[in-house]
Amino acid sequence: MGDRSPKSNHKLAAQKQTKTDAVNHAKQRVINAQQATKQAAAAKKR
């Protein structure tokens, strides 16, 4: 009973990809916020 249907495997892979994409977007937002903060601080120093 360990074998899965192709449809089931595709659905599982799609769910994993969606979760990975969501995590990557969240990380990118944090990085962008940090970069914006650094740019604002650098502009303030000028």
C-alpha positions in Angstrom: 0.0 0.0 0.0 3.0 2.3 -0.1 2.6 3.1 -3.7 0.8 6.3 -4.6 -1.0 7.3 -7.7 0.6 9.9 -10.0 -2.2 12.3 -9.2 -1.6 12.0 -5.5 2.2 12.4 -6.0 1.6 15.5 -8.1 -0.7 17.0 -5.6 1.8 16.4 -2.8 4.6 18.0 -4.8 2.5 21.0 -5.6 1.6 21.5 -1.9 5.3 21.3 -1.0 6.2 23.8 -3.7 3.5 26.2 -2.5 4.8 26.0 1.0 8.4 26.5 -0.1 7.3 29.5 -2.2 5.5 31.1 0.7 8.5 30.7 3.0 10.8 32.2 0.3 8.5 35.2 -0.1 8.5 35.8 3.6 12.3 35.6 3.7 12.6 38.0 0.8 10.3 40.5 2.5 12.5 40.5 5.6 15.6 41.0 3.4 14.0 43.8 1.5 12.9 45.5 4.7 16.4 45.2 6.1 17.9 46.7 2.9 15.5 49.6 3.0 16.4 50.3 6.6 20.1 50.3 5.8 19.6 52.6 2.8 17.5 55.0 4.9 20.2 55.1 7.5 23.0 55.6 4.9 21.0 58.4 3.3 20.5 60.0 6.7 24.3 60.0 7.4 25.0 62.0 4.2 
